[in-house]
Amino acid sequence: MDSLGLVLARGIFFIVGAFCYALLNILSQLSKEPDGSYAYSMPTVVLSSEFVKLCLSLGFLRAEKGSVRATLKTISSTSLVSWLLFALPAVLYAVNNNLDMLNNQYMDPATESVLVQGKILTTGVAWWLVFNKPMATRKWLALVLLFVGCCGAGWPSTAESKEKSTFIEPFGVLLIAL
């Protein structure tokens, strides 16, 4: 595959992936049973999507290296330390994806999407605490505004608009905290 075709294929996969990620919460809500449960295993959904991403990554690596032999050589020549350094974030990412799917059972998609953005807040504070690096005033202000926005999204709506209001159950708050 020539470089223009590879760039085009990557662009298409990126757009399709972004579209699928954006629809994840909505589609999972639409696939719920009337009692709020799912007729399928949530971890299986996450595992299947991760397997598809692995296959796509291997396909792109094969296209980049030009042959299956070169692809296998690249994979086998990677050090164990590199594999472990990439495995930890991958496991955390898989746990996070499972929690996202579990969140959908305890809150509506809009509330979950906004509250999950609280990860940015915790990442910023953790960065400041762990690496002991000062953050500019503008970054702290952005984190405070994000926190206020997350709090506002989780605030209960009035009883009058109950039919079209957002909802979050107490267990959902715990899941977001994770």
N, CA, C and O of each residue as an XYZ file, in Angstrom:
712
protein
N       0.858     -1.167      0.000
C       0.000      0.000      0.000
C       0.906      1.231      0.000
O       1.831      1.325      0.806
N       0.637      2.174     -0.904
C       1.468      3.372     -0.957
C       1.169      4.284      0.230
O       0.173      4.103      0.930
N       2.038      5.257      0.445
C       1.917      6.094      1.648
C       0.629      6.906      1.643
O       0.045      7.110      2.707
N       0.162      7.378      0.491
C      -1.087      8.130      0.442
C      -2.266      7.234      0.819
O      -3.158      7.651      1.557
N      -2.264      6.008      0.311
C      -3.328      5.063      0.648
C      -3.318      4.713      2.123
O      -4.376      4.566      2.735
N      -2.126      4.577      2.703
C      -2.003      4.271      4.125
C      -2.522      5.431      4.972
O      -3.240      5.219      5.949
N      -2.161      6.641      4.601
C      -2.640      7.823      5.328
C      -4.157      7.922      5.220
O      -4.829      8.220      6.207
N      -4.693      7.680      4.049
C      -6.136      7.725      3.844
C      -6.844      6.654      4.670
O      -7.867      6.921      5.300
N      -6.291      5.439      4.664
C      -6.887      4.356      5.456
C      -6.864      4.690      6.941
O      -7.847      4.458      7.644
N      -5.746      5.232      7.425
C      -5.655      5.612      8.832
C      -6.656      6.702      9.168
O      -7.285      6.670     10.226
N      -6.806      7.663      8.273
C      -7.774      8.736      8.494
C      -9.195      8.210      8.569
O      -9.976      8.631      9.423
N      -9.528      7.296      7.680
C     -10.877      6.711      7.687
C     -11.105      5.920      8.969
O     -12.158      6.039      9.594
N     -10.114      5.107      9.365
C     -10.255      4.339     10.603
C     -10.366      5.259     11.818
O     -11.110      4.964     12.753
N      -9.640      6.356     11.808
C      -9.722      7.310     12.913
C     -11.119      7.912     13.003
O     -11.683      8.004     14.093
N     -11.675      8.316     11.885
C     -13.008      8.918     11.870
C     -14.061      7.902     12.304
O     -14.942      8.223     13.102
N     -13.976      6.690     11.786
C     -14.926      5.641     12.177
C     -14.787      5.322     13.670
O     -15.789      5.160     14.366
N     -13.552      5.232     14.157
C     -13.322      4.966     15.577
C     -13.874      6.067     16.465
O     -14.498      5.786     17.488
N     -13.650      7.310     16.085
C     -14.172      8.441     16.867
C     -15.695      8.427     16.865
O     -16.321      8.693     17.891
N     -16.290      8.119     15.727
C     -17.745      8.053     15.623
C     -18.292      6.931     16.516
O     -19.281      7.127     17.221
N     -17.655      5.772     16.484
C     -18.103      4.642     17.315
C     -17.953      4.965     18.796
O     -18.832      4.640     19.594
N     -16.840      5.606     19.171
C     -16.633      5.965     20.575
C     -17.679      6.962     21.038
O     -18.173      6.878     22.163
N     -18.020      7.917     20.159
C     -19.026      8.919     20.515
C     -20.401      8.278     20.702
O     -21.195      8.748     21.516
N     -20.684      7.230     19.968
C     -21.989      6.565     20.052
C     -22.046      5.459     21.103
O     -23.117      4.899     21.338
N     -20.930      5.133     21.735
C     -20.870      4.009     22.668
C     -21.937      4.107     23.753
O     -22.697      3.162     23.959
N     -21.999      5.235     24.444
C     -22.963      5.367     25.535
C     -24.399      5.313     25.042
O     -25.254      4.687     25.668
N     -24.659      5.965     23.926
C     -26.025      5.996     23.402
C     -26.460      4.607     22.954
O     -27.561      4.166     23.284
N     -25.611      3.918     22.209
C     -25.973      2.580     21.733
C     -26.126      1.585     22.882
O     -26.987      0.706     22.831
N     -25.292      1.720     23.918
C     -25.434      0.798     25.041
C     -26.740      1.071     25.795
O     -27.355      0.140     26.315
N     -27.163      2.323     25.859
C     -28.449      2.630     26.491
C     -29.608      2.058     25.672
O     -30.574      1.535     26.227
N     -29.502      2.164     24.356
C     -30.564      1.655     23.492
C     -30.652      0.131     23.505
O     -31.699     -0.428     23.181
N     -29.568     -0.546     23.876
C     -29.582     -2.009     23.877
C     -29.981     -2.600     25.225
O     -29.916     -3.816     25.409
N     -30.389     -1.767     26.158
C     -30.809     -2.268     27.467
C     -32.151     -2.977     27.381
O     -33.007     -2.648     26.560
N     -32.301     -3.951     28.248
C     -33.584     -4.633     28.407
C     -34.523     -3.686     29.174
O     -34.051     -2.723     29.778
N     -35.825     -3.938     29.163
C     -36.760     -3.071     29.899
C     -36.447     -2.958     31.396
O     -36.742     -1.931     32.007
N     -35.857     -3.992     31.990
C     -35.542     -3.936     33.418
C     -34.204     -3.244     33.711
O     -33.799     -3.164     34.870
N     -33.507     -2.740     32.668
C     -32.250     -2.029     32.856
C     -31.014     -2.902     32.735
O     -29.894     -2.396     32.810
N     -31.192     -4.190     32.552
C     -30.040     -5.087     32.413
C     -29.685     -5.238     30.932
O     -30.388     -4.737     30.055
N     -28.596     -5.929     30.680
C     -28.161     -6.179     29.309
C     -28.272     -7.666     29.017
O     -28.061     -8.492     29.904
N     -28.602     -8.009     27.782
C     -28.739     -9.408     27.374
C     -27.398     -9.989     26.932
O     -27.346    -11.099     26.403
N     -26.328     -9.252     27.143
C     -24.999     -9.700     26.759
C     -24.016     -9.321     27.859
O     -24.330     -8.537     28.755
N     -22.831     -9.889     27.773
C     -21.806     -9.649     28.783
C     -21.021     -8.382     28.444
O     -20.439     -8.274     27.365
N     -21.012     -7.428     29.373
C     -20.292     -6.176     29.148
C     -18.781     -6.403     28.974
O     -18.194     -5.824     28.061
N     -18.136     -7.217     29.808
C     -16.703     -7.446     29.586
C     -16.403     -8.069     28.223
O     -15.344     -7.817     27.647
N     -17.325     -8.880     27.703
C     -17.126     -9.472     26.382
C     -17.154     -8.403     25.303
O     -16.405     -8.484     24.329
N     -18.007     -7.406     25.468
C     -18.057     -6.295     24.510
C     -16.721     -5.561     24.503
O     -16.172     -5.273     23.439
N     -16.199     -5.258     25.692
C     -14.926     -4.547     25.789
C     -13.796     -5.399     25.222
O     -12.959     -4.898     24.471
N     -13.765     -6.686     25.576
C     -12.724     -7.580     25.067
C     -12.783     -7.682     23.549
O     -11.747     -7.674     22.884
N     -13.978     -7.776     23.003
C     -14.132     -7.855     21.545
C     -13.617     -6.589     20.868
O     -12.932     -6.662     19.848
N     -13.947     -5.434     21.433
C     -13.483     -4.183     20.819
C     -11.962     -4.054     20.919
O     -11.321     -3.561     19.990
N     -11.386     -4.490     22.026
C      -9.929     -4.448     22.160
C      -9.265     -5.413     21.172
O      -8.197     -5.110     20.639
N      -9.886     -6.568     20.925
C      -9.347     -7.521     19.956
C      -9.383     -6.939     18.547
O      -8.440     -7.118     17.777
N     -10.462     -6.245     18.209
C     -10.552     -5.606     16.892
C      -9.454     -4.553     16.748
O      -8.825     -4.448     15.696
N      -9.224     -3.768     17.818
C      -8.158     -2.759     17.765
C      -6.781     -3.406     17.617
O      -5.921     -2.876     16.914
N      -6.568     -4.546     18.274
C      -5.303     -5.266     18.127
C      -5.118     -5.730     16.686
O      -4.034     -5.582     16.121
N      -6.162     -6.285     16.096
C      -6.081     -6.751     14.709
C      -5.795     -5.589     13.755
O      -4.989     -5.725     12.834
N      -6.450     -4.456     13.972
C      -6.193     -3.285     13.136
C      -4.746     -2.808     13.298
O      -4.086     -2.461     12.318
N      -4.265     -2.794     14.531
C      -2.886     -2.367     14.780
C      -1.896     -3.295     14.085
O      -0.929     -2.836     13.477
N      -2.137     -4.593     14.175
C      -1.264     -5.549     13.495
C      -1.329     -5.368     11.978
O      -0.315     -5.488     11.291
N      -2.507     -5.081     11.465
C      -2.662     -4.822     10.034
C      -1.900     -3.587      9.597
O      -1.258     -3.590      8.546
N      -1.965     -2.533     10.392
C      -1.209     -1.322     10.069
C       0.298     -1.558     10.169
O       1.066     -1.045      9.355
N       0.719     -2.335     11.167
C       2.140     -2.648     11.303
C       2.619     -3.465     10.107
O       3.713     -3.239      9.591
N       1.808     -4.402      9.678
C       2.156     -5.216      8.511
C       2.270     -4.333      7.263
O       3.186     -4.508      6.459
N       1.340     -3.387      7.105
C       1.399     -2.476      5.958
C       2.636     -1.584      6.034
O       3.246     -1.276      5.010
N       3.001     -1.176      7.231
C       4.176     -0.324      7.408
C       5.475     -1.086      7.152
O       6.402     -0.544      6.549
N       5.548     -2.336      7.605
C       6.771     -3.127      7.458
C       6.864     -3.803      6.090
O       7.963     -4.149      5.656
N       5.759     -3.996      5.417
C       5.787     -4.549      4.067
C       5.598     -6.041      3.953
O       5.275     -6.533      2.872
N       5.790     -6.792      5.046
C       5.600     -8.240      4.976
C       5.253     -8.773      6.364
O       5.491     -8.124      7.383
N       4.688     -9.965      6.367
C       4.355    -10.619      7.630
C       5.635    -10.970      8.382
O       5.694    -10.849      9.605
N       6.655    -11.402      7.652
C       7.925    -11.776      8.284
C       8.539    -10.581      9.016
O       8.986    -10.714     10.155
N       8.561     -9.415      8.366
C       9.124     -8.211      8.998
C       8.284     -7.786     10.201
O       8.813     -7.302     11.202
N       6.986     -7.972     10.090
C       6.087     -7.643     11.206
C       6.398     -8.530     12.406
O       6.542     -8.038     13.525
N       6.501     -9.838     12.174
C       6.808    -10.766     13.262
C       8.189    -10.507     13.850
O       8.387    -10.651     15.056
N       9.138    -10.127     13.012
C      10.487     -9.806     13.500
C      10.446     -8.589     14.419
O      11.097     -8.571     15.464
N       9.682     -7.577     14.030
C       9.552     -6.373     14.853
C       8.924     -6.717     16.195
O       9.385     -6.256     17.239
N       7.878     -7.522     16.164
C       7.189     -7.897     17.406
C       8.106     -8.720     18.303
O       8.183     -8.477     19.507
N       8.800     -9.692     17.717
C       9.635    -10.572     18.538
C      10.907     -9.887     19.036
O      11.479    -10.323     20.035
N      11.357     -8.839     18.375
C      12.582     -8.161     18.814
C      12.320     -7.092     19.869
O      13.258     -6.471     20.370
N      11.064     -6.877     20.207
C      10.727     -5.896     21.240
C      11.075     -6.480     22.603
O      10.751     -7.631     22.894
N      11.735     -5.685     23.432
C      12.193     -6.175     24.734
C      11.029     -6.418     25.690
O       9.952     -5.840     25.548
N      11.273     -7.281     26.658
C      10.270     -7.586     27.674
C       9.900     -6.335     28.469
O       8.740     -6.140     28.830
N      10.883     -5.501     28.733
C      10.621     -4.256     29.480
C       9.636     -3.378     28.710
O       8.719     -2.808     29.302
N       9.820     -3.269     27.404
C       8.891     -2.472     26.586
C       7.486     -3.059     26.630
O       6.502     -2.328     26.749
N       7.398     -4.389     26.533
C       6.086     -5.043     26.610
C       5.414     -4.727     27.942
O       4.220     -4.428     27.975
N       6.165     -4.788     29.038
C       5.598     -4.516     30.360
C       5.218     -3.044     30.519
O       4.205     -2.723     31.140
N       6.039     -2.150     29.952
C       5.733     -0.728     30.045
C       4.443     -0.377     29.292
O       3.724      0.546     29.675
N       4.165     -1.109     28.236
C       2.920     -0.879     27.501
C       1.758     -1.670     28.085
O       0.602     -1.295     27.895
N       2.043     -2.752     28.788
C       0.978     -3.603     29.338
C       0.230     -2.918     30.475
O      -0.991     -3.040     30.564
N       0.932     -2.207     31.338
C       0.272     -1.562     32.474
C      -0.787     -0.550     32.021
O      -1.928     -0.643     32.473
N      -0.461      0.407     31.155
C      -1.515      1.324     30.698
C      -2.636      0.597     29.950
O      -3.798      0.997     30.029
N      -2.290     -0.469     29.226
C      -3.310     -1.214     28.492
C      -4.302     -1.872     29.441
O      -5.507     -1.867     29.191
N      -3.793     -2.437     30.527
C      -4.677     -3.064     31.518
C      -5.547     -1.997     32.188
O      -6.747     -2.199     32.376
N      -4.944     -0.872     32.544
C      -5.728      0.219     33.145
C      -6.797      0.730     32.184
O      -7.910      1.050     32.600
N      -6.461      0.805     30.915
C      -7.406      1.240     29.893
C      -8.567      0.251     29.774
O      -9.721      0.659     29.647
N      -8.262     -1.040     29.814
C      -9.315     -2.056     29.735
C     -10.222     -2.001     30.959
O     -11.439     -2.142     30.837
N      -9.635     -1.794     32.139
C     -10.446     -1.648     33.354
C     -11.338     -0.417     33.231
O     -12.517     -0.461     33.583
N     -10.775      0.675     32.734
C     -11.547      1.900     32.551
C     -12.711      1.688     31.576
O     -13.818      2.169     31.819
N     -12.466      0.976     30.485
C     -13.535      0.706     29.524
C     -14.646     -0.145     30.144
O     -15.825      0.082     29.875
N     -14.271     -1.121     30.971
C     -15.286     -1.926     31.649
C     -16.098     -1.065     32.617
O     -17.316     -1.221     32.715
N     -15.433     -0.165     33.325
C     -16.154      0.735     34.235
C     -17.084      1.674     33.464
O     -18.181      1.981     33.929
N     -16.648      2.127     32.292
C     -17.525      2.967     31.466
C     -18.802      2.217     31.082
O     -19.900      2.774     31.122
N     -18.640      0.962     30.714
C     -19.821      0.172     30.355
C     -20.711     -0.062     31.569
O     -21.937     -0.033     31.456
N     -20.105     -0.292     32.721
C     -20.874     -0.482     33.951
C     -21.585      0.807     34.349
O     -22.704      0.770     34.861
N     -20.936      1.947     34.114
C     -21.556      3.243     34.411
C     -22.895      3.403     33.716
O     -23.822      3.996     34.267
N     -22.994      2.880     32.516
C     -24.218      3.050     31.737
C     -25.438      2.405     32.392
O     -26.574      2.746     32.063
N     -25.206      1.485     33.307
C     -26.332      0.872     34.006
C     -26.860      1.778     35.108
O     -27.991      1.603     35.563
N     -26.058      2.745     35.543
C     -26.419      3.545     36.707
C     -26.588      5.030     36.411
O     -26.823      5.817     37.328
N     -26.474      5.421     35.155
C     -26.707      6.819     34.801
C     -26.962      6.936     33.310
O     -26.681      6.022     32.535
N     -27.504      8.091     32.926
C     -27.782      8.296     31.509
C     -26.493      8.687     30.782
O     -25.532      9.115     31.421
N     -26.460      8.544     29.452
C     -25.227      8.779     28.696
C     -24.674     10.200     28.826
O     -23.460     10.380     28.919
N     -25.543     11.203     28.835
C     -25.056     12.582     28.904
C     -24.358     12.850     30.230
O     -23.274     13.433     30.260
N     -24.974     12.427     31.318
C     -24.372     12.636     32.636
C     -23.062     11.878     32.741
O     -22.077     12.410     33.255
N     -23.039     10.646     32.262
C     -21.818      9.846     32.340
C     -20.695     10.478     31.538
O     -19.554     10.518     31.998
N     -20.998     10.971     30.349
C     -19.969     11.584     29.510
C     -19.360     12.810     30.169
O     -18.146     13.006     30.128
N     -20.203     13.632     30.776
C     -19.691     14.843     31.424
C     -18.904     14.492     32.677
O     -17.821     15.031     32.901
N     -19.438     13.595     33.493
C     -18.764     13.268     34.747
C     -17.454     12.521     34.534
O     -16.530     12.658     35.336
N     -17.361     11.742     33.479
C     -16.123     11.035     33.198
C     -15.005     12.032     32.872
O     -13.825     11.721     33.037
N     -15.375     13.217     32.414
C     -14.364     14.238     32.156
C     -13.657     14.667     33.443
O     -12.626     15.338     33.395
N     -14.209     14.282     34.579
C     -13.543     14.531     35.851
C     -12.186     13.845     35.936
O     -11.370     14.180     36.794
N     -11.941     12.871     35.034
C     -10.627     12.223     34.993
C      -9.536     13.242     34.687
O      -8.401     13.111     35.146
N      -9.892     14.253     33.909
C      -8.920     15.296     33.588
C      -8.518     16.024     34.867
O      -7.347     16.346     35.069
N      -9.494     16.278     35.722
C      -9.219     16.946     36.991
C      -8.284     16.104     37.859
O      -7.286     16.610     38.372
N      -8.604     14.841     38.020
C      -7.766     13.982     38.865
C      -6.379     13.792     38.257
O      -5.393     13.696     38.988
N      -6.293     13.736     36.929
C      -4.985     13.614     36.290
C      -4.145     14.855     36.549
O      -2.953     14.753     36.841
N      -4.761     16.024     36.441
C      -4.034     17.263     36.697
C      -3.528     17.355     38.127
O      -2.375     17.719     38.361
N      -4.385     17.028     39.078
C      -3.981     17.079     40.483
C      -2.930     16.013     40.783
O      -1.972     16.276     41.510
N      -3.103     14.808     40.227
C      -2.115     13.743     40.441
C      -0.763     14.135     39.846
O       0.279     13.876     40.448
N      -0.777     14.751     38.680
C       0.466     15.217     38.061
C       1.179     16.191     38.987
O       2.391     16.105     39.184
N       0.409     17.121     39.555
C       0.963     18.127     40.453
C       1.532     17.477     41.713
O       2.612     17.848     42.173
N       0.796     16.496     42.278
C       1.249     15.841     43.504
C       2.440     14.907     43.275
O       3.415     14.940     44.025
N       2.353     14.083     42.241
C       3.379     13.064     42.016
C       4.689     13.667     41.510
O       5.766     13.339     42.009
N       4.591     14.538     40.529
C       5.806     15.074     39.917
C       6.267     16.383     40.566
O       7.323     16.915     40.224
N       5.472     16.890     41.499
C       5.824     18.093     42.250
C       6.202     19.249     41.316
O       7.130     20.012     41.582
N       5.450     19.350     40.211
C       5.689     20.418     39.254
C       4.582     21.454     39.396
O       3.402     21.104     39.409
N       4.947     22.703     39.501
C       3.911     23.737     39.620
C       3.114     23.861     38.327
O       3.636     23.664     37.229
N       1.829     24.195     38.488
C       0.981     24.420     37.326
C       0.640     25.897     37.267
O       0.478     26.552     38.296
N       0.533     26.410     36.061
C       0.209     27.822     35.864
C      -1.205     28.111     36.366
O      -2.048     27.217     36.449
N      -1.439     29.356     36.693
C      -2.753     29.785     37.196
C      -3.851     29.445     36.197
O      -4.944     29.036     36.587
N      -3.564     29.612     34.922
C      -4.564     29.323     33.890
C      -4.965     27.847     33.901
O      -6.134     27.526     33.687
N      -4.011     26.950     34.149
C      -4.319     25.521     34.212
C      -5.167     25.208     35.444
O      -6.110     24.421     35.359
N      -4.844     25.816     36.589
C      -5.649     25.601     37.788
C      -7.064     26.130     37.583
O      -8.031     25.497     38.005
N      -7.190     27.288     36.937
C      -8.512     27.849     36.666
C      -9.315     26.922     35.760
O     -10.513     26.728     35.970
N      -8.652     26.349     34.750
C      -9.325     25.405     33.855
C      -9.812     24.176     34.628
O     -10.917     23.692     34.387
N      -8.994     23.673     35.550
C      -9.389     22.515     36.352
C     -10.565     22.850     37.271
O     -11.470     22.034     37.446
N     -10.553     24.037     37.850
C     -11.665     24.464     38.708
C     -12.949     24.582     37.892
O     -14.005     24.136     38.340
N     -12.873     25.178     36.700
C     -14.062     25.288     35.845
C     -14.579     23.912     35.430
O     -15.789     23.693     35.372
N     -13.680     23.004     35.146
C     -14.080     21.640     34.814
C     -14.791     20.987     35.989
O     -15.803     20.312     35.803
N     -14.271     21.179     37.201
C     -14.887     20.626     38.406
C     -16.284     21.203     38.611
O     -17.220     20.467     38.924
N     -16.425     22.499     38.440
C     -17.737     23.146     38.591
C     -18.718     22.596     37.551
O     -19.884     22.350     37.857
N     -18.233     22.407     36.320
C     -19.084     21.845     35.271
C     -19.535     20.430     35.586
O     -20.693     20.079     35.361
N     -18.626     19.619     36.105
C     -18.980     18.243     36.484
C     -19.997     18.237     37.614
O     -20.938     17.444     37.602
N     -19.811     19.117     38.587
C     -20.776     19.204     39.694
C     -22.139     19.636     39.182
O     -23.167     19.105     39.604
N     -22.145     20.600     38.274
C     -23.413     21.066     37.710
C     -24.123     19.990     36.920
O     -25.352     19.917     36.941
N     -23.372     19.151     36.220
C     -23.989     18.078     35.431
C     -24.627     17.029     36.330
O     -25.633     16.424     35.959
N     -24.057     16.809     37.502
C     -24.596     15.800     38.412
C     -25.667     16.323     39.338
O     -26.274     15.552     40.082
N     -25.911     17.631     39.305
C     -26.910     18.230     40.184
C     -28.304     17.774     39.777
O     -28.612     17.739     38.586
N     -29.154     17.423     40.740
C     -30.506     16.965     40.390
C     -31.305     18.073     39.716
O     -31.180     19.251     40.052
N     -32.121     17.667     38.765
C     -32.976     18.644     38.092
C     -34.267     18.811     38.874
O     -34.504     18.104     39.853
N     -35.092     19.737     38.444
C     -36.348     19.989     39.142
C     -37.309     18.837     38.908
O     -37.177     18.090     37.939
N     -38.265     18.701     39.793
C     -39.244     17.613     39.699
C     -40.163     17.793     38.497
O     -40.705     16.815     37.982
N     -40.345     19.034     38.045
C     -41.246     19.294     36.923
C     -40.756     18.658     35.629
O     -41.559     18.187     34.823
N     -39.450     18.643     35.428
C     -38.909     18.109     34.182
C     -38.375     16.690     34.368
O     -37.405     16.293     33.723
N     -39.011     15.939     35.249
C     -38.501     14.611     35.601
C     -38.448     13.658     34.411
O     -37.556     12.814     34.327
N     -39.391     13.791     33.503
C     -39.444     12.853     32.393
C     -38.232     12.974     31.465
O     -37.789     11.967     30.913
N     -37.691     14.167     31.282
C     -36.562     14.373     30.389
C     -35.297     14.746     31.153
O     -34.375     15.318     30.571
N     -35.238     14.438     32.428
C     -34.077     14.830     33.225
C     -32.983     13.759     33.169
O     -33.205     12.616     32.769
N     -31.812     14.181     33.584
C     -30.721     13.222     33.693
C     -30.893     12.442     34.984
O     -31.597     12.875     35.896
N     -30.253     11.307     35.049
C     -30.321     10.543     36.292
C     -28.964      9.935     36.579
O     -28.184      9.627     35.678
N     -28.714      9.774     37.858
C     -27.510      9.081     38.305
C     -27.849      8.436     39.636
O     -28.357      9.090     40.547
N     -27.562      7.151     39.740
C     -27.831      6.433     40.978
C     -26.604      6.534     41.888
O     -25.506      6.804     41.402
N     -26.767      6.325     43.194
C     -25.629      6.437     44.115
C     -24.440      5.556     43.736
O     -23.293      5.979     43.878
N     -24.696      4.337     43.256
C     -23.597      3.468     42.848
C     -22.862      4.058     41.647
O     -21.660      3.846     41.490
N     -23.574      4.791     40.803
C     -22.952      5.463     39.663
C     -21.942      6.498     40.101
O     -20.910      6.671     39.453
N     -22.228      7.201     41.212
C     -21.280      8.173     41.745
C     -19.996      7.471     42.172
O     -18.898      7.972     41.929
N     -20.137      6.312     42.809
C     -18.972      5.532     43.207
C     -18.146      5.096     41.992
O     -16.916      5.156     42.019
N     -18.826      4.658     40.927
C     -18.114      4.229     39.732
C     -17.347      5.379     39.082
O     -16.233      5.189     38.595
N     -17.937      6.558     39.076
C     -17.248      7.717     38.502
C     -16.027      8.046     39.344
O     -14.998      8.450     38.801
N     -16.118      7.880     40.654
C     -14.986      8.175     41.538
C     -13.802      7.248     41.253
O     -12.650      7.617     41.481
N     -14.090      6.048     40.756
C     -13.004      5.121     40.422
C     -12.299      5.600     39.190
O     -11.349      4.963     38.735
